[in-house]
């Protein structure tokens, strides 16, 4: 029996040309009487799943909740087998649709669906110039769709392909807003009652625009009258008062987050964060603009407040130096912007070595497919931090069957193979995307642009 066990172990190894004669002789000794070997044994006789190729790729645009969403659908040579991925760049949705429909088919049709890494590397450099958000989102949709297909072929959820679960569900934070600190505190309490342990607090949205008075540039007839106005001084004074009120009302058990959205100068950020330390924020998000990232070491040295950064990064390589210096505590990676699951999981594993945790960017203009992709990564990685949540309306859930669910502040994916989310194209067509580029033009009192 020991001899037969050893023979079976040997036979389980790869069949190389040099080893075939010896393995054939061993088979003759161990094969049951009356059994004959095939005349020829080659490595090709031992293939696993049959090859499947990309038959077509297309973009699907839909806006069931108002925000433009873009989905890539990859159909394969195997009838009925397809995958979907999120390619949403809501401010330039129609441009992404063009990139997918006009450029992607020539690149990937006919390729093996299993070659996810090679397809990502090739598409990333195929236009020569890289770092662009339009092509990165197109690539992300393709990449997620291929992971979806691989999961379906393996009959496993994507998190299993990544190595299985490291936690039972994905802890999330909710968003509490309000015109006054008291109103924000009341909304925080509502989320706590629903089971959330983490809540982001904002007084009147990013920059507390309602605190600003009539800007002088409007009186002077400068710029567009519909541009937004922010008073950075009023905002910096308001945020510590907001934290103080919420802490006094809701206690110290709830974790509080805040997003500055890169809207104040670095020195103001340092002064504000020093005042916030006593209120123990979970993180302060986007403290510096991409143009001021070189100042992160000074910011880090000046305060103990944790920082989250990176949702504006287009290239996974942008994370390397900042993580190695541990300039921020949470990487704020956007799965569609960064190029899909393949680079996102690499960023996550990089963060593990420097104790930088995840905080995936997950607003309402990330589709349910994109949220599912991030959730599958969250379930697997060791250095998970927190996940941004969104409450999808009924129309969105009908368009995207299998949308992740939130229960008691935790996000759950269904256990279906792949990403677990589908798209109903007929319903999606009822909510067409538009060319609304969003409103990101923000000015100081004299009309100077504030970079978000």
C-alpha positions as CSV (number, residue, x, y, z in Angstrom):
1,X,0.0,0.0,0.0
2,X,2.9,2.4,0.8
3,X,4.4,1.6,-2.6
4,X,1.1,2.3,-4.4
5,X,0.7,5.5,-2.5
6,X,4.2,6.6,-3.5
7,X,3.5,5.7,-7.1
8,X,0.3,7.8,-7.1
9,X,2.2,10.7,-5.7
10,X,4.8,10.5,-8.5
11,X,2.1,10.2,-11.1
12,X,0.4,13.4,-9.8
13,X,3.4,15.5,-10.9
14,X,3.8,17.2,-14.3
15,X,4.4,14.9,-17.3
16,X,7.5,16.1,-19.1
17,X,8.9,14.6,-22.2
18,X,12.0,13.3,-20.4
19,X,10.0,11.6,-17.7
20,X,7.4,9.8,-19.9
21,X,9.3,6.5,-20.4
22,X,9.9,6.0,-16.7
23,X,6.3,7.0,-15.8
24,X,5.0,4.6,-18.5
25,X,7.0,1.7,-17.0
26,X,5.7,2.6,-13.5
27,X,2.1,2.6,-14.8
28,X,2.6,-0.9,-16.3
29,X,3.7,-2.2,-12.9
30,X,0.8,-0.5,-10.9
31,X,-2.1,-0.7,-13.4
32,X,-4.9,-3.3,-12.6
33,X,-4.9,-6.4,-14.7
34,X,-6.7,-6.1,-18.0
35,X,-6.1,-2.3,-18.2
36,X,-4.0,-1.0,-21.1
37,X,-2.4,2.4,-21.4
38,X,-3.2,4.8,-24.2
39,X,-0.7,4.6,-27.1
40,X,0.4,8.2,-26.6
41,X,0.4,10.4,-23.5
42,X,1.3,14.1,-23.8
43,X,0.8,17.2,-21.6
44,X,-2.1,18.3,-23.8
45,X,-4.0,15.2,-22.8
46,X,-4.2,16.5,-19.2
47,X,-5.7,19.9,-19.8
48,X,-8.2,21.2,-17.3
49,X,-11.0,23.6,-18.3
50,X,-11.3,24.1,-22.1
51,X,-10.1,27.4,-23.4
52,X,-12.6,30.2,-23.6
53,X,-12.1,33.4,-25.6
54,X,-13.6,36.8,-25.6
55,X,-16.3,37.0,-28.2
56,X,-17.5,40.6,-27.7
57,X,-17.1,43.5,-25.3
58,X,-19.4,46.5,-24.9
59,X,-20.4,49.4,-22.6
60,X,-23.7,49.7,-20.9
61,X,-24.6,53.2,-19.5
62,X,-27.4,53.6,-17.0
63,X,-28.4,56.1,-14.3
64,X,-31.2,54.6,-12.1
65,X,-30.1,56.7,-9.1
66,X,-29.2,59.9,-11.0
67,X,-25.4,59.3,-11.2
68,X,-24.0,58.1,-14.5
69,X,-22.9,54.5,-14.2
70,X,-20.9,52.6,-16.9
71,X,-20.7,48.8,-17.1
72,X,-18.5,46.7,-19.3
73,X,-20.1,43.4,-20.4
74,X,-17.7,40.7,-21.8
75,X,-19.4,37.8,-23.7
76,X,-17.4,34.7,-24.4
77,X,-17.1,31.8,-26.8
78,X,-19.0,29.6,-24.3
79,X,-22.7,30.2,-24.8
80,X,-24.3,32.0,-21.9
81,X,-21.0,32.8,-20.1
82,X,-20.3,36.5,-19.6
83,X,-18.9,38.8,-17.1
84,X,-19.6,42.4,-16.0
85,X,-17.4,45.1,-14.5
86,X,-17.7,48.7,-13.3
87,X,-16.1,51.3,-15.5
88,X,-17.9,54.3,-14.0
89,X,-16.3,57.7,-14.4
90,X,-19.5,59.6,-13.8
91,X,-18.1,63.1,-14.8
92,X,-17.0,61.8,-18.2
93,X,-19.3,58.8,-18.7
94,X,-19.9,59.2,-22.4
95,X,-16.1,59.4,-23.1
96,X,-15.6,56.1,-21.3
97,X,-18.4,54.5,-23.3
98,X,-16.6,55.6,-26.5
99,X,-13.3,54.2,-25.3
100,X,-14.9,50.9,-24.5
101,X,-17.0,50.5,-27.7
102,X,-14.5,51.9,-30.2
103,X,-11.1,50.8,-28.9
104,X,-11.5,47.8,-26.6
105,X,-12.9,45.2,-29.1
106,X,-9.9,45.3,-31.4
107,X,-7.7,44.9,-28.4
108,X,-9.2,42.0,-26.6
109,X,-11.7,40.1,-28.8
110,X,-10.3,36.6,-29.4
111,X,-8.1,36.6,-26.3
112,X,-8.3,33.9,-23.7
113,X,-10.4,35.0,-20.8
114,X,-8.1,33.4,-18.3
115,X,-5.2,35.7,-19.2
116,X,-6.3,38.5,-16.8
117,X,-2.8,39.6,-15.7
118,X,-1.5,39.8,-19.3
119,X,-4.5,41.6,-20.6
120,X,-4.2,44.2,-17.8
121,X,-0.5,44.8,-18.4
122,X,-1.1,45.0,-22.2
123,X,-4.1,47.4,-22.1
124,X,-2.4,49.6,-19.5
125,X,0.4,50.5,-21.9
126,X,-1.5,50.0,-25.2
127,X,-2.1,53.7,-25.8
128,X,1.5,54.5,-24.8
129,X,0.4,57.3,-22.5
130,X,-1.0,56.0,-19.2
131,X,-2.4,57.5,-16.0
132,X,-5.5,58.7,-17.7
133,X,-8.8,58.2,-15.8
134,X,-10.9,57.5,-19.0
135,X,-8.8,54.6,-20.1
136,X,-8.2,53.4,-16.6
137,X,-11.9,53.1,-16.0
138,X,-12.4,51.3,-19.3
139,X,-9.6,48.9,-18.3
140,X,-11.2,48.4,-14.8
141,X,-14.5,47.4,-16.3
142,X,-12.7,44.8,-18.5
143,X,-10.6,43.5,-15.7
144,X,-13.5,43.1,-13.2
145,X,-15.6,41.4,-15.9
146,X,-12.8,38.9,-16.5
147,X,-12.6,38.2,-12.7
148,X,-16.3,37.7,-12.8
149,X,-16.0,35.2,-15.6
150,X,-13.2,33.3,-13.9
151,X,-15.3,33.0,-10.7
152,X,-18.2,31.7,-12.7
153,X,-16.0,29.1,-14.5
154,X,-14.5,28.0,-11.1
155,X,-18.0,28.0,-9.5
156,X,-16.6,30.2,-6.8
157,X,-17.1,33.8,-5.5
158,X,-14.2,36.0,-6.4
159,X,-13.1,36.3,-2.8
160,X,-12.4,32.6,-2.9
161,X,-10.1,33.0,-5.9
162,X,-8.2,35.6,-3.9
163,X,-7.6,33.2,-1.0
164,X,-10.9,33.1,0.9
165,X,-12.4,35.1,3.8
166,X,-10.4,36.8,6.5
167,X,-13.6,38.1,8.1
168,X,-17.3,37.2,8.0
169,X,-18.5,40.5,6.5
170,X,-17.3,44.0,5.6
171,X,-17.7,46.7,8.2
172,X,-18.9,50.0,6.7
173,X,-19.3,53.7,7.5
174,X,-22.4,55.7,6.8
175,X,-22.7,59.4,5.9
176,X,-24.3,61.9,8.3
177,X,-24.9,65.4,7.1
178,X,-26.8,68.5,8.3
179,X,-26.8,72.3,8.3
180,X,-26.0,72.5,12.1
181,X,-23.8,70.4,14.4
182,X,-26.9,69.4,16.3
183,X,-28.6,68.1,13.1
184,X,-25.5,66.1,12.2
185,X,-25.4,64.6,15.7
186,X,-29.1,63.5,15.4
187,X,-28.3,61.8,12.1
188,X,-25.3,60.1,13.6
189,X,-27.5,58.6,16.3
190,X,-29.9,57.3,13.7
191,X,-27.1,55.3,12.0
192,X,-25.9,54.1,15.4
193,X,-29.4,52.8,16.1
194,X,-29.2,50.9,12.7
195,X,-26.0,49.2,13.9
196,X,-23.3,51.3,12.3
197,X,-20.1,51.7,14.3
198,X,-18.5,54.2,12.0
199,X,-20.1,57.4,10.7
200,X,-18.7,60.2,8.5
201,X,-19.8,63.6,9.6
202,X,-20.1,66.6,7.3
203,X,-21.8,69.9,8.1
204,X,-23.5,71.0,4.8
205,X,-21.4,68.8,2.5
206,X,-17.8,69.2,1.5
207,X,-16.4,72.5,2.8
208,X,-19.6,73.5,4.5
209,X,-20.6,75.8,1.7
210,X,-23.6,77.1,3.5
211,X,-21.3,79.0,5.9
212,X,-20.1,81.3,3.1
213,X,-21.7,84.6,2.4
214,X,-22.2,86.4,-0.9
215,X,-18.8,86.2,-2.7
216,X,-17.2,89.4,-4.0
217,X,-16.4,87.8,-7.4
218,X,-20.2,87.4,-8.0
219,X,-20.7,91.1,-7.3
220,X,-17.9,91.9,-9.7
221,X,-19.4,89.8,-12.5
222,X,-16.4,87.4,-12.5
223,X,-16.7,83.8,-13.7
224,X,-20.0,81.9,-13.9
225,X,-22.7,82.9,-11.4
226,X,-23.5,79.2,-10.8
227,X,-20.0,78.4,-9.5
228,X,-19.8,77.5,-5.9
229,X,-18.2,79.6,-3.2
230,X,-16.4,78.4,-0.1
231,X,-15.1,80.4,2.9
232,X,-12.0,78.3,4.1
233,X,-11.7,80.3,7.4
234,X,-15.3,79.6,8.3
235,X,-15.0,76.0,7.4
236,X,-11.8,75.5,9.5
237,X,-13.5,77.1,12.5
238,X,-16.7,75.0,12.1
239,X,-15.2,71.5,11.9
240,X,-13.8,71.2,15.5
241,X,-17.1,72.5,16.8
242,X,-18.9,69.9,14.8
243,X,-16.8,67.1,16.3
244,X,-17.2,68.5,19.8
245,X,-21.0,68.5,19.5
246,X,-21.2,65.0,18.0
247,X,-19.0,63.6,20.7
248,X,-21.0,65.3,23.4
249,X,-24.2,63.9,22.0
250,X,-23.3,60.5,20.7
251,X,-20.4,59.5,23.0
252,X,-17.0,58.0,22.4
253,X,-18.0,54.5,21.2
254,X,-18.8,55.6,17.6
255,X,-15.9,56.1,15.2
256,X,-16.1,59.5,13.5
257,X,-14.7,60.3,10.0
258,X,-14.5,63.5,8.1
259,X,-13.7,64.4,4.4
260,X,-11.9,67.7,3.7
261,X,-11.8,66.9,0.0
262,X,-8.5,68.7,-0.4
263,X,-10.2,72.1,0.0
264,X,-7.9,73.9,2.5
265,X,-4.3,74.9,2.5
266,X,-1.7,72.6,4.2
267,X,-1.1,75.0,7.1
268,X,-4.8,75.4,7.8
269,X,-5.1,71.6,7.7
270,X,-2.3,71.2,10.3
271,X,-4.0,73.8,12.7
272,X,-7.4,72.2,12.3
273,X,-6.2,68.7,12.9
274,X,-4.4,69.7,16.0
275,X,-7.7,71.0,17.4
276,X,-9.4,67.7,16.3
277,X,-7.0,65.4,18.2
278,X,-8.9,65.5,21.4
279,X,-12.0,64.2,19.7
280,X,-10.2,61.1,18.4
281,X,-11.3,61.0,14.7
282,X,-11.1,57.6,12.9
283,X,-9.6,59.5,9.9
284,X,-9.4,62.8,8.2
285,X,-9.8,62.2,4.5
286,X,-8.0,63.8,1.5
287,X,-6.0,66.4,3.5
288,X,-3.8,67.5,0.6
289,X,-4.3,68.1,-3.1
290,X,-2.3,66.0,-5.5
291,X,-0.2,69.1,-6.2
292,X,0.8,69.3,-2.5
293,X,1.6,65.6,-1.8
294,X,5.2,66.5,-1.2
295,X,4.1,68.1,2.1
296,X,2.8,64.9,3.6
297,X,5.9,64.3,5.8
298,X,5.4,67.7,7.4
299,X,1.7,67.1,7.9
300,X,2.3,63.7,9.4
301,X,4.9,65.1,11.8
302,X,2.6,67.9,13.0
303,X,-0.4,65.9,14.2
304,X,-1.4,62.4,15.4
305,X,-4.7,62.5,13.5
306,X,-5.0,59.5,11.1
307,X,-5.3,60.3,7.4
308,X,-6.9,58.6,4.4
309,X,-5.6,59.4,0.9
310,X,-5.6,58.2,-2.7
311,X,-9.0,58.3,-4.3
312,X,-7.6,60.7,-6.9
313,X,-4.7,58.4,-7.8
314,X,-4.9,57.0,-11.3
315,X,-1.8,54.8,-11.3
316,X,-1.2,52.0,-8.7
317,X,2.5,53.1,-8.6
318,X,1.5,56.4,-7.0
319,X,0.9,54.6,-3.7
320,X,4.4,53.2,-3.3
321,X,6.4,56.0,-1.9
322,X,3.7,57.3,0.4
323,X,3.0,53.9,1.8
324,X,6.7,53.1,2.3
325,X,7.0,56.4,4.4
326,X,3.6,55.6,6.0
327,X,2.5,59.1,5.2
328,X,-1.2,58.1,5.5
329,X,-2.9,55.4,7.5
330,X,-5.6,54.3,5.0
331,X,-5.3,54.0,1.2
332,X,-8.4,55.6,-0.4
333,X,-8.3,53.6,-3.6
334,X,-11.1,53.7,-6.2
335,X,-11.3,50.3,-7.9
336,X,-12.5,51.7,-11.2
337,X,-10.1,54.6,-11.3
338,X,-7.1,52.5,-10.4
339,X,-7.8,50.0,-13.2
340,X,-9.7,47.1,-11.6
341,X,-9.2,44.2,-9.2
342,X,-5.8,43.2,-10.5
343,X,-4.0,46.5,-9.5
344,X,-6.2,47.1,-6.5
345,X,-5.2,43.8,-4.8
346,X,-1.6,44.7,-5.4
347,X,-2.0,48.0,-3.7
348,X,-3.8,46.3,-0.8
349,X,-1.0,43.8,-0.4
350,X,1.6,46.6,-0.5
351,X,-0.2,48.3,2.3
352,X,0.0,45.2,4.5
353,X,3.8,45.5,4.7
354,X,3.6,49.1,6.0
355,X,0.5,48.7,8.2
356,X,-1.6,50.9,5.9
357,X,-5.2,49.7,5.8
358,X,-7.9,49.8,3.2
359,X,-10.6,52.4,2.9
360,X,-12.0,51.9,-0.7
361,X,-13.7,54.8,-2.2
362,X,-17.4,53.8,-2.6
363,X,-19.8,56.7,-3.3
364,X,-23.0,56.5,-5.2
365,X,-21.2,56.9,-8.5
366,X,-19.6,53.5,-8.0
367,X,-22.0,50.9,-9.4
368,X,-23.2,47.9,-7.5
369,X,-20.7,45.9,-9.6
370,X,-17.9,48.1,-8.4
371,X,-19.0,47.9,-4.8
372,X,-19.2,44.1,-5.0
373,X,-15.6,44.0,-6.5
374,X,-14.3,46.1,-3.6
375,X,-16.3,44.0,-1.1
376,X,-14.7,40.8,-2.4
377,X,-11.3,42.3,-1.8
378,X,-12.3,43.5,1.6
379,X,-13.3,40.0,2.6
380,X,-9.9,38.6,1.7
381,X,-7.2,41.1,2.7
382,X,-5.7,41.1,6.1
383,X,-5.2,44.9,6.3
384,X,-8.9,45.8,5.9
385,X,-9.8,49.1,7.5
386,X,-13.3,50.2,6.6
387,X,-15.6,50.4,3.6
388,X,-17.7,53.3,2.4
389,X,-21.3,52.4,2.1
390,X,-24.1,53.5,-0.1
391,X,-27.8,52.8,0.0
392,X,-29.0,51.9,-3.4
393,X,-32.6,52.7,-4.4
394,X,-35.1,50.1,-5.6
395,X,-34.6,51.0,-9.3
396,X,-30.8,50.4,-9.0
397,X,-31.4,47.0,-7.3
398,X,-33.8,46.0,-10.1
399,X,-31.2,47.0,-12.8
400,X,-28.4,45.2,-10.9
401,X,-29.7,41.9,-9.4
402,X,-27.4,40.7,-6.7
403,X,-26.5,44.1,-5.4
404,X,-24.6,43.8,-2.1
405,X,-26.7,44.2,1.0
406,X,-26.0,46.2,4.3
407,X,-27.2,44.8,7.6
408,X,-26.3,46.3,11.0
409,X,-23.5,48.3,9.4
410,X,-21.9,45.3,7.6
411,X,-21.9,44.8,3.8
412,X,-22.5,41.3,2.4
413,X,-22.0,39.9,-1.0
414,X,-24.1,37.0,-2.1
415,X,-22.4,33.7,-2.5
416,X,-23.0,33.4,-6.2
417,X,-20.0,32.5,-8.4
418,X,-18.0,35.5,-9.7
419,X,-18.8,39.0,-8.4
420,X,-22.4,38.0,-7.8
421,X,-24.0,41.0,-9.5
422,X,-25.7,41.0,-12.9
423,X,-27.3,43.7,-15.0
424,X,-30.7,43.8,-16.6
425,X,-30.0,45.6,-19.9
426,X,-33.6,46.2,-20.7
427,X,-34.3,48.0,-17.4
428,X,-30.9,49.8,-17.6
429,X,-32.0,51.3,-20.9
430,X,-34.9,53.1,-19.1
431,X,-32.4,55.2,-17.2
432,X,-30.0,56.6,-19.9
433,X,-26.8,58.5,-18.9
434,X,-26.3,62.1,-19.8
435,X,-23.6,64.6,-20.5
436,X,-23.8,66.3,-17.1
437,X,-20.2,66.7,-16.0
438,X,-21.0,67.4,-12.4
439,X,-20.3,70.5,-10.4
440,X,-16.7,70.8,-9.2
441,X,-16.0,74.4,-9.8
442,X,-15.3,76.0,-6.4
443,X,-13.9,79.5,-5.7
444,X,-12.6,81.7,-2.9
445,X,-14.0,85.1,-2.2
446,X,-11.9,86.8,-4.9
447,X,-12.7,84.1,-7.5
448,X,-9.6,81.9,-7.2
449,X,-10.3,78.3,-8.0
450,X,-10.1,75.9,-5.0
451,X,-8.8,72.5,-6.2
452,X,-10.9,69.6,-4.9
